[in-house]
Amino acid sequence: MIKRRLLEKPVFSLSLPRLGDPMSPPKGKLTLGGIEEIHKDVSITYNDIIDNPNYNYDGFPLQPQSWTAQLQAVRMNGKLIPVQRGDLDPKGRYLSLMDSGSQQLMFRRQEFSAIAAAFKGKTIVQAETAVYFDCSIPQLLELKYHDRWFPVDPLDLIIPSDHGMKDGKELCHAALGVWDRTFADSIIGVPFLRNVISVFDYVKFETYTVQPRLGLAGLTDAKYAMERVKWDARNDIQDYI
């Protein structure tokens, strides 16, 4: 569509709903040829996508293949978690691949373990790949891109309807996982993408003649999201968890 100039501009944007949350729009929005309307107080920041190895060719050349950004740091419940040197980028940048088909946020083991250790309340970490936590205690994860912190609504750290009881506590399954494979150092899926408007900009209709760029506009107010979950978890949003 872009190369055939069927769109007004060589760009599209995406926003995703939080199904079951009465405060969320009931539907997401994919805008082709432009960017959906955003509040005047919300700004979009951009980065040129970062090349990653193309395993279809000998030598695995670095090429622009995915919508990637540098993850600069993580905060979990206010605790700063530095990220290690990336495994794929020659400059050592820790790559995040934005993936609207993934239902988790997946990190290298070192970052995953540090995030799991920063959960509040009772937790169970299974085989270093799954975290279960006290459903009654909201948890705040923030990811740093473009020198800005992007909070993840505590509801988005919950895998709906995947929880149980342990010692009288209802435990929720966190939407986190470990990524030991290629393409990026972290796979950033729907739990994060619900909290932003994502912009995928090819810049020119002659795609890849210049580096495409990824834009992010944060939608979540961390303080409000935390307070809402504390007060309403057993009322309006009970069906979500």
Buried (B, 14 or more C-beta within 10 A) or exposed (E): EBEEEEBEBBBBBBBBEBEBBEEBEEEBEEBEBEBBEBEEEEEBBBBBBBBBBBEEEEEEEBEBBBBBBBBBBBBBBEEEBEBBEBEBBEEEBBBBBBBBEBEBBBBBEEBBBBBBEBBBEBBBBEEEBBBBBBBBBBBBBBBBBBEEBBBBBBBBBBBBEBBEEEEEBEBBBBBBBBBEEEBBBBBBBBBBBBBBBBBBBBBEBEEEEEEBBBBBBBBBEBEEBBEBBEEBBEEEBEEBB
